[in-house]
Amino acid sequence: MKPNFTQKVTNWGNFPVVEKEMRSEDSFKRIKEFVLNHNEIIARGNGRCYGDASLGETIFSTKKLNKFISFDRLNGVIECESGVLLSDVLEIAVPQGYFLYVTPGTKFISVGGAIASDVHGKNHHAEGCFSEYVIEFKLMTERGDIITCSREENSDKFWATIGGMGLTGIILTVKFKLKNIESAYIRQESIKAENLDEIFRLFEESENWTYTVAWIDCLQKGKNLGRSILMRGEHAFQHELPQKLTQQPLRLKKKFQPTVPFYFPGFVLNALTVKIFNLLYYKKQTKKEVKSFIDYETFFYPLDAITDWNKIYGKSGFIQYQMVIPKEAGKEGMKQILETIAASGNGSFLAVLKLFGKNNPEAYNSFPFEGYTLALDFKVNSKLKKLVEKLDNTVQQFGGRIYLTKDSMSRSSLTNYLKNIQSSKFVSLQHKRIINNNS
C-alpha cells in the first residue's frame, strides 16, 4: 500500500487552503522518479508567497534541498541548492562583508523562489531584479533531465524560468553574485509627505539613492490622499558609523523576537482599527525629516521581527494585492486606486509604494517595468472580491500589471507568458484559474 502524502497546504496569506499531495526529497534521483510518476507538479519553496502560485494537484517541496555547495569569498559568488533561504545566505555572507544585491521584504523565501518570482526590492530603480545577479542554475525538466541554464547555455530555458513561476521545471541548484558591504547597517533618511503630490516629488528627488520605499496611508481622502513616509537608504560605510557600532560593524546583536500565538478574532481588524493604526504610524515620527543608522534587518525585513505575524488577519486569511502602473500615468493611476480603496473601507495596515526602473527586456516574464508599484494587504471578507475586480479594471485602464507571486483572486491575466506553458506538466492552481478565467 502506497503512503498517503495528502495534506492541507496554504501559503503565507492562509488563503486559499487546499488539500493536496506534497512531497519533499533531497536526492536528485528520487526527485526524477517523482517527476516521471506524476502528470501535474508545481515546485514550492518556503511557502512565503501570498498567493496560490505554488499550490497545485501535486506539490514538490524544495525544503530538503537546503545545502550550500560553495562560497567564493574573493569574488562574492555563492552556489547552493534551491531550498536554501535568503536568511541562510545572509547568515553566512554578512559577517564576510557581503549582502544580497536584491531582496524582497522577507528573508524567509527560498533562492529557487527568488528566481521563479524574479523578486525585486527597494532598489529596483538602481539595481534591477534578482535575475540580474544569477550566473546559472540547474533545472530538472518534465522528462527528468537535469540541464544547466545560463545566459550562454540553454538561454531559452534560463529566461523562461526567470519569473516563470515554476512552470518550466524544478530548480535544483543556483549560483549567484553578492555585493560588497562594509557594515550591517543602513544610513537612512525618513521624510514625511502630506499627500500624493509630495510623495511622488520625493521619489523623483531620491532616484540617486540605492534604496527607496514609502509607507502610505491608504484610507486618507481629499487633500491628505496619499499621506505617507518615504524611507531612503544606503549601506553605511564603516567610517560613517557612530562609535558604538564600529566595534563589530558586520555583526548584529540577537534581538527578542515576539510571536503571535493565535489567530486574531475576525472583529479585531476593521476600518476603524486600520485608521487608528495608520494615524499612530504617521504621527510617531514627530519631525518632518529624521536621519539615523539602523541595522539591515530593521530596514529590509521589519515584519520578520514578529514570528507568525500573518495570524493577525485571522483564520480567514488575507491577500496581498500588488500592481505596477507605468511611470507617466503613475500619479493619476495611484490616485484612482487609493480613492477606490478609501471608498471601500477595506483598509490595509501595510501599504507600500516603490519606484521601479527599466527592466531587462530579456527577462520577459518579470513583473516590474518602469513605473510605480503599490502593495497592499487586505483581510479576506465578503467585499474583497468586488474590490479586487475594481482594482484590476483600474490597473488595466492605465496599462499596468498584476504581480502573480501575490495574486490569488484577480480574474485578469496581465502577463505575456501563459500561452507558452499550457502543455507543461509543471502547472499550479493559479495558472489553471487564470487560464479558465481568460478562455
C-alpha positions in Angstrom: 0.0 0.0 0.0 1.4 3.4 -1.1 1.9 6.0 1.7 -0.6 8.9 1.7 1.2 12.2 1.3 -2.0 14.3 1.1 -2.1 17.2 3.5 -3.6 20.7 3.9 -1.4 23.3 2.3 -1.6 27.1 2.3 0.9 29.9 1.7 1.6 32.9 3.9 -1.7 34.6 3.4 -3.6 31.5 4.7 -5.8 31.8 1.6 -6.7 29.6 -0.1 -6.2 26.4 1.8 -6.0 23.2 -0.3 -5.7 19.5 0.4 -3.2 18.1 -2.0 -0.3 15.7 -2.2 3.0 17.2 -1.2 6.4 15.5 -1.2 10.0 16.6 -0.4 13.2 14.8 -1.4 16.9 15.6 -1.2 18.1 13.1 -3.8 18.0 14.2 -7.4 17.4 10.5 -8.4 14.2 10.4 -6.2 13.1 13.8 -7.5 13.4 12.5 -11.0 11.3 9.4 -10.1 8.7 11.8 -8.5 8.6 13.9 -11.7 8.2 11.0 -14.0 5.4 9.4 -11.9 3.1 12.4 -11.8 1.2 14.3 -14.5 0.9 17.6 -12.8 3.5 19.1 -10.5 4.5 22.5 -9.1 7.6 23.3 -7.0 7.2 25.1 -3.7 9.9 26.8 -1.7 9.2 28.0 1.9 5.5 28.9 1.2 6.1 32.6 1.9 4.4 33.9 -1.2 1.0 35.4 -0.6 -1.0 33.9 -3.4 -1.8 30.4 -4.8 1.2 30.3 -7.2 2.9 27.3 -5.6 -0.2 25.3 -4.9 -1.2 22.5 -7.3 -2.6 19.0 -7.7 0.8 17.6 -6.7 3.4 19.8 -4.9 7.1 19.2 -4.7 8.6 21.0 -1.7 12.3 22.0 -2.0 12.8 22.3 1.7 15.2 19.4 1.8 17.3 21.0 -0.9 18.9 23.1 1.7 22.7 22.7 1.3 25.4 25.1 0.4 27.8 24.0 -2.3 30.5 26.7 -2.4 31.2 30.3 -1.4 33.9 32.2 -3.4 34.7 34.8 -0.8 37.2 36.6 -3.1 34.6 37.2 -5.8 31.4 37.1 -3.8 29.9 34.2 -5.6 27.7 31.7 -3.8 26.3 28.3 -5.0 23.6 26.5 -3.1 20.6 24.2 -3.5 17.3 25.9 -4.4 15.6 25.3 -1.0 18.2 27.4 0.9 16.6 30.5 2.4 17.8 34.1 1.9 18.1 34.2 5.7 20.6 31.3 5.5 22.6 33.2 2.8 22.7 36.4 4.9 23.9 34.4 8.0 26.9 33.3 6.1 27.5 36.3 3.8 27.1 39.4 6.0 29.9 38.6 8.5 32.2 38.1 5.4 31.3 41.6 4.1 28.7 40.6 1.5 24.9 41.2 1.1 22.2 40.2 -1.4 22.1 42.5 -4.4 18.3 42.2 -4.4 16.0 41.1 -1.6 12.2 41.3 -1.1 10.6 42.3 2.1 11.1 39.0 3.8 14.4 37.0 4.2 12.4 33.7 4.6 12.0 32.9 0.9 14.0 30.2 -0.9 16.6 31.0 -3.5 14.6 29.0 -6.1 11.6 31.0 -5.3 13.6 34.2 -5.8 14.3 33.1 -9.3 10.8 31.8 -10.1 9.3 35.1 -9.0 12.3 37.2 -10.1 11.9 39.1 -6.9 12.6 42.8 -6.6 13.3 45.1 -3.7 13.6 48.7 -2.7 16.4 49.2 -5.2 14.8 48.1 -8.5 15.3 51.6 -10.0 19.0 51.3 -9.3 19.9 47.6 -9.4 17.1 45.7 -11.1 15.7 42.3 -10.2 17.3 39.2 -8.6 17.9 37.7 -12.0 20.5 40.3 -12.8 22.9 38.6 -10.4 22.1 34.9 -11.2 25.0 33.3 -13.0 23.5 29.9 -13.7 21.1 27.3 -12.3 20.4 23.6 -12.7 16.8 22.7 -13.8 15.0 19.4 -13.8 12.7 19.2 -16.8 9.5 17.3 -17.2 11.4 14.3 -18.6 13.6 14.2 -15.6 16.7 15.6 -17.4 18.9 18.0 -15.5 20.2 20.9 -17.6 22.4 23.8 -16.8 20.8 27.2 -17.7 22.7 30.4 -18.1 22.8 33.4 -20.4 25.1 31.3 -22.7 23.9 27.8 -22.1 20.2 26.8 -22.6 19.5 30.5 -22.6 15.9 30.0 -23.7 15.1 27.9 -20.6 17.1 30.4 -18.5 14.9 33.4 -19.5 11.7 31.4 -19.4 12.4 30.2 -15.9 13.3 33.7 -14.7 9.9 35.0 -13.3 8.3 31.9 -14.8 6.6 30.9 -11.6 7.9 27.3 -11.6 6.3 26.4 -14.9 9.5 25.2 -16.7 10.7 22.6 -14.2 12.2 22.3 -10.7 15.2 24.5 -9.9 17.8 22.3 -8.1 20.8 24.5 -7.6 21.7 28.2 -8.1 24.9 30.2 -8.5 24.6 33.9 -8.0 26.6 37.1 -7.1 26.6 39.1 -3.9 27.6 42.7 -3.3 30.3 44.1 -1.0 29.4 45.9 2.2 31.4 47.4 5.0 28.8 47.2 7.7 25.5 45.5 8.6 23.9 49.0 8.9 21.9 51.3 6.7 22.2 55.1 6.6 18.5 56.0 6.5 16.6 59.2 5.9 12.9 59.2 6.8 10.7 62.0 5.3 7.0 62.7 5.9 4.8 63.6 2.9 1.4 65.2 3.3 -0.1 63.9 0.1 0.4 62.0 -3.2 1.9 65.0 -5.0 4.6 65.4 -2.3 5.5 61.7 -2.2 5.9 61.5 -5.9 8.2 64.5 -5.9 10.2 62.9 -3.1 10.6 59.7 -5.1 11.8 61.7 -8.1 14.3 63.7 -6.0 15.6 60.4 -4.5 16.3 58.4 -7.6 20.1 58.7 -6.9 19.6 56.8 -3.6 20.0 53.0 -3.9 17.0 52.1 -1.7 13.7 54.0 -1.6 10.3 52.9 -0.3 7.3 54.6 1.2 4.6 53.5 3.7 1.3 55.0 2.6 -1.9 55.6 4.4 -4.4 54.1 2.0 -7.5 55.4 3.8 -6.9 59.1 3.5 -9.1 61.2 1.2 -9.1 64.7 -0.2 -6.1 66.9 0.4 -4.5 64.1 2.5 -4.8 61.4 -0.2 -1.5 59.6 -0.3 -0.2 60.8 3.0 3.0 58.8 3.6 6.5 58.4 4.9 9.4 57.9 2.5 12.4 55.9 3.7 15.6 56.1 1.6 18.8 54.4 2.5 22.4 53.4 1.6 24.7 50.7 3.0 26.7 52.5 5.6 30.5 52.7 5.3 32.4 51.8 8.4 33.8 55.3 8.9 30.2 56.8 8.8 29.0 54.7 11.8 28.5 56.1 15.3 31.3 55.0 17.6 29.2 52.4 19.4 28.6 50.5 16.1 32.2 50.3 14.9 33.4 47.5 17.2 31.7 44.8 15.2 30.3 46.5 12.2 29.3 43.3 10.4 27.6 41.5 13.3 24.2 42.2 14.8 23.2 41.5 18.3 20.4 39.0 18.8 17.0 40.6 19.5 14.0 39.4 21.3 11.5 38.1 18.7 7.8 38.1 19.8 5.4 35.6 18.4 1.7 36.0 17.5 0.5 32.9 19.5 -3.0 32.5 17.9 -5.2 33.7 15.1 -6.9 37.1 16.0 -10.7 37.1 16.1 -12.3 38.5 12.9 -13.7 41.6 14.5 -10.2 42.9 15.6 -9.3 44.2 12.1 -11.8 46.7 10.7 -11.8 50.1 9.1 -11.6 51.8 12.5 -8.6 49.9 13.8 -6.8 50.3 10.5 -7.4 54.1 10.6 -6.1 54.3 14.2 -3.0 52.3 13.3 -2.3 54.4 10.3 -2.7 57.6 12.3 -0.4 56.4 15.0 2.2 55.2 12.5 2.2 58.6 10.7 2.3 60.6 14.0 5.0 58.6 15.7 7.6 60.5 13.5 7.3 63.9 15.0 9.8 65.7 12.8 9.5 66.3 9.0 12.8 64.5 8.4 14.8 62.1 10.6 18.3 60.8 9.8 19.5 57.6 11.5 21.6 54.4 11.3 19.6 51.2 11.5 20.6 47.6 11.1 19.8 45.9 7.8 17.1 43.6 9.3 15.1 46.6 10.5 15.4 48.3 7.2 14.7 45.4 4.8 12.7 43.0 7.0 10.6 44.8 9.6 7.8 42.2 9.6 10.2 39.3 10.0 10.8 40.5 13.5 7.4 39.1 14.6 7.0 35.3 14.2 3.7 34.3 12.7 2.5 37.8 12.1 0.1 36.6 9.4 -2.2 35.3 12.2 -3.2 38.9 12.9 -5.5 38.6 10.0 -7.5 35.8 11.5 -8.3 32.3 10.2 -10.0 33.6 7.1 -6.6 34.8 5.9 -5.6 37.8 3.8 -4.3 38.6 0.3 -1.6 41.0 -0.8 -2.5 42.9 -3.9 0.4 44.3 -5.9 0.3 46.1 -9.2 2.6 48.4 -11.2 1.4 51.4 -13.2 3.6 53.0 -15.9 5.6 56.0 -14.7 3.9 58.6 -16.9 0.5 57.6 -15.6 1.6 56.7 -12.1 0.2 59.6 -10.2 -3.3 59.5 -11.8 -3.4 55.7 -11.6 -2.4 55.6 -7.9 -4.9 58.4 -7.2 -7.8 56.3 -8.6 -6.6 53.2 -6.8 -6.3 54.9 -3.4 -9.7 56.6 -3.9 -11.3 53.2 -4.7 -9.7 51.6 -1.6 -10.7 54.5 0.7 -14.3 54.3 -0.6 -14.4 50.6 0.0 -13.4 50.7 3.7 -11.1 47.8 3.1 -8.0 49.4 4.6 -4.5 48.0 4.7 -2.1 48.1 7.6 0.8 47.5 5.2 0.6 49.7 2.1 4.0 50.0 0.4 4.8 52.3 -2.6 8.0 51.9 -4.6 9.5 53.2 -7.8 10.6 50.7 -10.5 13.3 51.5 -13.0 13.6 50.0 -16.5 13.7 46.2 -16.5 15.9 43.9 -18.5 13.9 43.2 -21.7 15.3 39.6 -21.9 13.6 38.8 -18.6 10.2 38.9 -20.4 8.4 37.1 -17.5 9.4 39.5 -14.8 6.8 41.6 -13.1 8.5 45.1 -12.9 8.6 47.7 -15.6 9.4 51.4 -15.3 6.7 52.8 -13.1 5.2 52.9 -9.6 4.2 49.8 -7.7 1.8 49.6 -4.7 1.5 46.5 -2.5 -1.4 46.3 0.0 -2.6 43.6 2.5 -6.4 43.0 2.6 -8.2 40.8 5.1 -10.3 38.2 3.2 -14.0 39.1 3.6 -17.2 39.1 1.5 -16.5 42.5 0.0 -12.9 41.8 -1.1 -13.6 40.1 -4.4 -15.6 43.2 -5.7 -12.8 45.5 -4.6 -10.2 43.4 -6.4 -12.2 43.5 -9.6 -12.4 47.3 -9.4 -8.6 47.5 -8.8 -8.0 45.1 -11.7 -10.0 47.3 -14.0 -8.1 50.4 -13.0 -4.8 48.6 -13.5 -5.8 47.6 -17.0 -7.1 51.0 -17.8 -3.6 52.5 -17.1 -1.7 49.8 -18.8 -0.5 48.2 -15.6 0.3 44.7 -14.5 -0.5 42.4 -11.5 2.2 40.6 -9.6 1.5 36.8 -9.9 3.5 36.0 -6.9 1.0 37.8 -4.7 -2.2 37.0 -6.7 -4.9 34.6 -5.5 -8.0 36.4 -6.6 -7.6 38.5 -9.8 -9.5 37.4 -12.9 -7.3 39.1 -15.5 -4.0 37.8 -16.8 -1.8 40.8 -17.3 1.3 38.8 -18.2 2.5 37.5 -21.6 3.7 34.0 -20.9 0.7 31.8 -20.2 0.4 30.9 -23.9 3.8 29.1 -23.7 3.1 26.9 -20.7 -0.3 25.3 -21.1 1.2 22.0 -22.3 3.7 21.8 -19.4 3.3 19.2 -16.6 4.5 21.9 -14.2 1.4 23.8 -13.5 -0.3 25.4 -10.5 -3.8 26.1 -9.4 -3.1 29.8 -10.1 -2.4 29.2 -13.7 -5.4 27.0 -14.2 -7.5 29.7 -12.6 -6.1 32.4 -14.8 -6.4 30.2 -18.0 -10.0 29.3 -17.2 -10.9 33.0 -16.5 -9.5 34.1 -19.8 -10.5 31.2 -22.1 
